[in-house]
């Protein structure tokens, strides 16, 4: 089976997912994989590499209209490149690990044309409940309908009825979200904390990944006032100019008198440095708002380090996985009081990480993808 794997993102969790899934697909007998991605994303060994896609401008400080214009241009160029690659290589199927509906009325027609000619399209729906809507409700619904209009298979991490905004529903296939392995180091926790400016005896909380409003950092900072033994590591870059910047949270920490217990590493964290923040920490925070219904890539990074997790979110695969495998305490909503209460309880759960990894392998992921695209 010849699969054209179109991965337009150039950094972050979606890229890690794409690389690991592509490698697993290539391990299956009979799979030929065409790799279409930005030049800085290393192709998986054994793939047929197509001309590189342009990387999007990741600078968060451009004017709003400029950001929108740049994103529109990038979206149109990458989808035109995908359509050209389909015409040239005639794959049996196309896999879209970074599917979204943004600006789809301007590009979905190209892919519908190829679907009508027999090319099968699959996409991973990382966010089946869309909490970010662009351009008003009517345009959002139209964009959703267009983006689903050419899909044959929708891959999700938990069974769900998709809102396709009136488009025919694709076949829904549940696939596991595999672990995100990263290079590990041998430095001791005590040495790491010394390097990071953290007391050796502190209880260290970790907030890792993009800094955005829905990760409840403001509530965490307020909760820390009632938890004097806790220090906080915030490691990751600001997501966009539309979200509160790190400086807002830093100013809040200063007002609360906890500045000396907060440690900020506000930039993109390369894979070979991720381990430092996990090895220096005692507890991983996955505190999302009730609008979050997806799986967390950070949880799957943590599968390697096995920190206990404190989590909240809307209903979905993240909470279900944490609950099923006893990976850490859950709270209904991330308020300062509920976070402080959970931290002060200091619950000791016997996490079943081995079972989690057995049930969430990339091999199972790839096998289900090929089976669904071949049907």
C-alpha positions in Angstrom: 0.0 0.0 0.0 1.4 3.4 -1.0 0.6 6.1 1.6 1.4 9.8 1.1 2.1 11.1 4.6 1.5 14.9 4.7 2.9 16.5 7.8 3.1 20.3 7.4 4.0 21.3 11.0 7.7 22.0 11.7 8.0 21.6 15.5 6.1 20.5 18.6 4.0 17.6 19.6 2.3 17.1 16.3 5.6 16.7 14.6 6.8 14.1 17.2 3.5 12.2 16.7 3.9 12.3 12.9 7.5 11.0 13.0 6.7 8.1 15.4 3.6 7.1 13.5 5.4 7.2 10.2 8.2 5.0 11.5 5.7 2.5 12.8 3.9 2.5 9.4 7.2 1.8 7.6 7.8 -1.2 9.9 4.7 -2.9 8.5 5.1 -5.3 5.6 3.9 -3.9 2.2 3.7 -0.2 3.2 5.4 2.3 0.9 5.5 5.7 2.5 5.9 9.0 0.7 7.1 11.7 3.2 6.0 15.3 2.7 7.1 17.7 5.5 9.2 20.8 6.1 13.0 20.4 5.6 13.8 20.7 9.3 11.7 17.6 10.1 14.0 14.6 9.6 12.3 12.0 7.4 11.9 8.5 8.8 14.3 5.9 7.5 13.0 4.1 4.5 10.5 6.8 3.4 10.5 8.2 -0.1 11.2 11.9 0.6 9.2 14.5 -1.5 10.2 18.1 -2.0 10.1 20.0 1.4 7.1 22.0 2.5 7.6 25.6 3.7 7.7 26.1 7.4 5.1 28.4 8.9 6.3 31.7 10.6 6.3 30.8 14.3 7.0 34.4 15.6 4.1 35.2 18.1 4.7 39.0 18.0 3.6 39.9 14.5 0.5 42.1 14.1 -2.8 40.1 14.1 -3.7 40.8 10.5 -0.1 39.8 9.4 -0.3 36.6 11.3 -3.7 35.7 9.7 -2.3 36.6 6.2 0.8 34.5 6.7 -1.1 31.5 8.0 -3.6 31.7 5.1 -0.7 31.8 2.6 1.1 28.9 4.3 -2.1 26.9 4.3 -2.8 27.4 0.7 0.8 26.6 -0.4 1.0 23.4 1.6 -2.3 22.1 0.4 -1.5 22.9 -3.2 1.8 21.0 -2.7 -0.2 18.1 -1.4 -2.5 18.1 -4.4 0.5 18.2 -6.7 2.2 15.3 -5.0 -1.0 13.2 -5.3 -1.2 14.0 -9.0 2.5 13.0 -9.5 2.7 9.9 -7.3 -0.9 8.5 -7.3 -0.9 7.1 -3.8 -3.5 4.6 -2.6 -4.1 6.8 0.4 -3.2 10.1 2.0 -2.6 10.4 5.8 -3.0 13.8 7.5 -1.6 13.9 11.0 -2.2 17.6 11.4 -5.8 17.9 10.1 -7.6 21.1 10.9 -10.5 23.1 9.4 -8.9 26.5 9.1 -9.4 28.1 5.7 -10.7 24.7 4.3 -13.2 26.3 1.9 -10.2 27.6 0.0 -8.3 24.2 -0.3 -10.7 21.3 0.4 -11.9 21.2 -3.2 -8.5 20.1 -4.4 -8.6 17.0 -2.1 -12.3 16.2 -2.8 -11.4 16.0 -6.5 -8.8 13.3 -5.7 -11.1 11.4 -3.3 -13.7 11.2 -6.2 -10.9 9.6 -8.2 -10.4 6.8 -5.7 -7.7 8.2 -3.4 -8.6 7.4 0.3 -8.0 10.1 2.9 -7.4 9.5 6.6 -6.8 12.2 9.2 -6.0 12.2 12.9 -8.6 14.3 14.7 -6.5 15.4 17.7 -9.1 17.9 18.8 -12.5 16.3 18.0 -14.3 19.0 20.1 -13.2 22.3 18.5 -12.8 24.9 21.2 -11.1 27.5 19.0 -13.4 28.9 16.4 -12.2 31.3 13.7 -14.3 33.9 11.9 -17.6 33.5 13.7 -20.0 30.5 14.1 -21.3 30.4 10.5 -17.9 30.4 8.9 -16.6 27.9 11.5 -19.5 25.5 10.7 -18.9 25.9 6.9 -15.2 25.3 7.4 -15.8 22.1 9.4 -18.2 20.8 6.7 -15.6 21.4 4.0 -12.7 19.9 6.0 -14.7 16.7 6.7 -16.0 16.5 3.1 -13.2 14.5 1.6 -12.3 12.3 4.6 -12.8 8.5 4.4 -11.4 7.7 7.8 -11.2 9.8 11.0 -8.7 8.5 13.5 -9.4 9.4 17.1 -7.9 8.4 20.5 -11.3 7.6 22.0 -14.6 6.7 20.6 -16.7 9.8 19.9 -19.4 11.0 17.6 -17.9 13.7 15.5 -19.6 17.0 14.7 -19.0 17.2 10.9 -21.3 20.2 10.5 -23.5 18.4 8.0 -20.8 16.6 6.0 -21.1 12.8 5.6 -19.5 11.2 8.6 -16.2 9.4 7.9 -15.5 6.0 9.3 -14.3 6.5 12.9 -11.3 4.4 14.0 -9.9 4.5 17.5 -6.1 4.3 17.7 -3.8 4.4 20.7 -1.6 7.5 21.3 1.9 6.0 21.6 4.7 7.3 23.9 7.0 10.2 23.0 10.5 8.9 23.8 13.2 11.6 24.3 17.0 11.3 24.9 17.7 10.9 28.6 20.6 12.0 30.8 22.4 10.6 33.8 22.7 13.7 35.9 21.2 13.3 39.4 18.0 15.1 40.5 20.0 17.0 43.1 22.5 18.2 40.5 19.7 19.2 38.1 17.9 21.2 40.7 21.1 23.0 41.6 21.7 23.9 38.0 18.1 25.1 37.7 18.2 27.1 40.9 15.8 24.9 42.9 16.3 23.7 46.5 17.1 20.0 46.7 14.4 19.5 49.3 11.6 21.3 47.5 8.5 19.5 46.1 8.7 20.4 42.4 5.7 20.8 40.2 6.2 20.8 36.4 4.1 22.6 33.8 5.5 21.6 30.4 4.7 22.7 26.9 3.0 25.7 25.3 2.0 28.4 27.7 -1.7 29.1 27.0 -4.7 30.3 28.9 -6.4 26.9 29.0 -3.6 25.4 31.2 -4.8 27.1 34.3 -1.4 28.5 35.4 -3.0 31.4 37.2 -4.9 29.0 39.4 -1.7 27.0 40.1 0.1 30.1 41.2 -2.7 31.1 43.6 -2.7 27.5 45.0 1.0 27.7 45.7 0.4 30.3 48.4 -1.2 27.5 50.5 1.6 25.0 49.6 4.8 26.6 50.9 6.9 23.5 50.2 6.1 23.6 46.4 8.2 25.1 43.7 7.0 25.4 40.1 8.9 24.8 36.8 7.3 26.3 33.8 9.1 25.1 30.6 7.8 25.9 27.2 7.3 28.7 24.7 4.4 31.1 24.5 1.8 29.8 22.1 0.6 33.0 20.4 -0.1 36.7 20.8 -3.8 35.8 21.4 -2.9 34.1 24.7 -1.7 35.7 27.9 2.1 36.0 27.8 4.5 34.5 30.4 5.1 38.0 31.8 1.4 38.1 33.0 2.0 35.0 35.1 5.4 36.2 36.3 3.8 39.5 37.5 1.1 37.4 39.3 3.7 35.4 41.1 5.4 38.6 42.2 2.1 39.9 43.6 1.5 36.7 45.4 5.0 36.7 47.0 6.1 33.4 45.4 8.5 34.6 42.8 11.4 32.8 44.5 9.5 29.5 44.1 8.8 29.9 40.4 11.3 28.9 37.7 10.6 30.1 34.2 12.2 28.6 31.0 10.2 30.4 28.3 11.4 29.0 25.0 11.1 26.0 22.8 12.6 23.0 24.6 14.7 20.8 22.3 14.2 17.1 22.6 17.6 16.6 24.1 16.9 18.9 27.0 13.4 17.7 27.9 14.6 15.1 30.3 16.2 17.8 32.6 12.8 19.3 33.6 11.1 15.9 34.2 14.0 14.4 36.1 14.1 17.5 38.4 10.4 17.3 39.2 8.1 15.4 41.5 4.7 16.0 40.0 3.5 16.7 36.4 0.6 19.2 36.1 -1.9 18.5 33.3 -4.4 21.0 34.5 -6.6 21.9 31.5 -9.9 23.9 31.4 -13.2 22.1 30.8 -12.9 22.9 27.1 -10.1 20.4 26.7 -11.3 17.1 25.4 -8.2 15.6 23.8 -5.3 13.4 24.7 -2.1 15.1 26.0 1.2 14.7 24.2 2.9 15.7 27.5 1.4 12.7 29.2 3.0 10.5 26.6 6.4 12.2 27.1 6.0 11.4 30.8 5.5 7.7 30.1 9.3 7.6 30.0 9.7 9.4 33.3 6.7 8.2 35.2 6.0 11.2 37.3 2.7 11.1 39.1 0.2 13.4 37.4 -2.3 15.9 38.8 -4.9 16.5 36.1 -8.2 18.2 35.1 -9.9 18.6 31.8 -13.2 18.0 30.0 -14.4 14.5 29.4 -12.1 12.6 27.0 -9.2 10.3 26.5 -6.8 12.2 28.8 -8.8 11.8 32.0 -9.9 8.3 31.1 -6.3 7.1 30.6 -5.2 8.6 33.9 -8.1 7.1 35.7 -7.8 3.7 34.1 -4.1 3.3 34.8 -4.0 5.1 38.2 -1.5 7.6 36.9 -2.4 10.3 39.4 -5.2 12.2 41.1 -7.9 14.0 39.2 -9.8 17.1 40.1 -13.1 18.2 38.7 -12.1 21.8 38.0 -8.8 23.6 38.3 -9.6 26.2 41.0 -6.9 27.4 43.4 -8.7 25.7 46.3 -9.0 22.3 44.5 -5.4 22.4 43.4 -4.1 23.3 46.8 -6.3 20.6 48.4 -4.9 17.9 46.0 -1.3 19.0 46.5 -1.6 19.0 50.3 -3.2 15.5 50.3 0.0 14.1 48.7 -1.8 11.0 47.5 0.3 7.9 46.7 -1.2 5.9 43.8 0.4 2.8 42.4 0.6 3.8 38.7 0.4 1.1 36.1 2.7 2.5 33.5 3.8 -0.9 32.2 0.1 -1.7 31.4 -0.3 1.8 29.8 2.7 1.3 27.5 1.5 -2.2 26.5 -1.9 -0.9 25.5 -0.6 2.3 23.8 2.0 1.2 21.3 2.9 2.7 18.0 2.7 -0.7 16.4 -1.0 -1.0 17.3 -1.5 2.5 16.1 0.0 1.8 12.7 -1.7 -1.5 12.2 -5.1 0.0 12.8 -4.3 2.9 10.4 -3.4 0.6 7.6 -6.3 -1.7 8.2 -8.8 1.2 8.1 -7.2 2.8 5.0 -7.2 -0.5 3.2 -10.9 -1.3 3.8 
